[in-house]
Amino acid sequence: AAFLHYLAALPNYRQQIVHIEHIPAQDAAFGKLDKPLHPVLKTRLESLGLSALYSHQAEALNAIFAGKNVIVATPSASGKTLCYNLGYEMP
């Protein structure tokens, strides 16, 4: 937030930034897959520190596994890419 306020004070940016909003963090909500991940994928995710999927990731993967088309619209850095990568890697 401090950096945004710094930018907003600069003459070159003063008229370009029209709104700054702080959105507080929320507790994570985790989901469950209808079928397990392949053991190799599960082990790799755990080695990266990912022991559980967020609810939107599990919901997206369950839909992909059911043969549905999926679009995921969530905030930045929420794990959208993992939805598509795991959906692609799973049979």
C-alpha positions in Angstrom: 0.0 0.0 0.0 2.8 2.4 0.8 4.3 2.0 -2.7 0.9 2.7 -4.3 0.6 5.9 -2.3 4.1 6.8 -3.3 3.3 6.4 -6.9 0.0 8.3 -6.6 2.0 11.3 -5.2 4.4 11.4 -8.2 3.5 14.1 -10.8 3.6 11.6 -13.7 1.1 9.3 -12.0 -1.0 11.7 -10.0 -3.8 11.8 -12.7 -3.5 8.1 -13.7 -4.3 6.4 -10.4 -8.0 7.0 -9.7 -8.7 4.4 -7.0 -6.7 2.4 -4.4 -8.5 -0.2 -2.3 -7.1 -2.4 0.4 -8.8 -5.9 0.4 -8.1 -7.7 3.7 -6.8 -11.2 3.7 -9.2 -14.1 4.2 -8.8 -17.5 5.8 -8.1 -20.2 3.2 -10.9 -22.6 2.2 -9.8 -26.0 1.1 -11.6 -28.5 -1.0 -11.6 -32.2 -1.7 -11.2 -34.0 -5.0 -13.7 -36.6 -6.1 -10.8 -38.8 -7.3 -7.2 -38.8 -6.0 -4.4 -37.2 -7.9 -1.8 -39.5 -9.5 0.7 -40.4 -6.7 3.6 -38.7 -8.7 1.6 -35.5 -8.9 0.6 -35.7 -5.3 4.3 -36.2 -4.2 5.5 -33.4 -6.4 2.9 -30.9 -5.0 3.8 -31.9 -1.4 7.5 -31.4 -2.2 6.5 -27.8 -3.2 4.6 -27.3 0.1 1.2 -27.8 -1.3 -0.6 -30.3 0.9 -4.2 -29.3 0.1 -6.0 -27.7 -2.8 -8.1 -24.5 -2.3 -11.8 -25.0 -2.7 -11.9 -23.3 -6.2 -9.1 -25.6 -7.4 -10.8 -28.7 -6.2 -14.1 -27.6 -7.7 -12.5 -26.8 -11.0 -10.6 -30.1 -11.1 -13.7 -32.1 -10.2 -15.5 -30.4 -13.1 -12.7 -31.1 -15.5 -12.5 -34.7 -14.4 -16.3 -34.9 -15.1 -15.7 -33.8 -18.7 -17.0 -30.2 -18.2 -15.5 -27.0 -19.7 -14.1 -24.8 -16.9 -13.3 -21.1 -16.6 -11.7 -20.0 -13.3 -12.0 -16.3 -12.3 -10.3 -15.6 -9.0 -8.0 -12.9 -7.7 -4.3 -12.7 -8.6 -2.0 -15.4 -7.1 -5.0 -17.6 -6.1 -3.8 -20.7 -7.9 -5.7 -20.6 -11.2 -2.8 -22.0 -13.1 -2.7 -25.1 -11.0 -6.3 -25.8 -11.9 -5.4 -25.9 -15.6 -2.1 -27.6 -15.2 -3.4 -30.4 -13.0 -6.5 -30.8 -15.2 -4.2 -31.2 -18.2 -1.9 -33.7 -16.5 -4.7 -35.9 -15.2 -6.2 -38.6 -17.5 
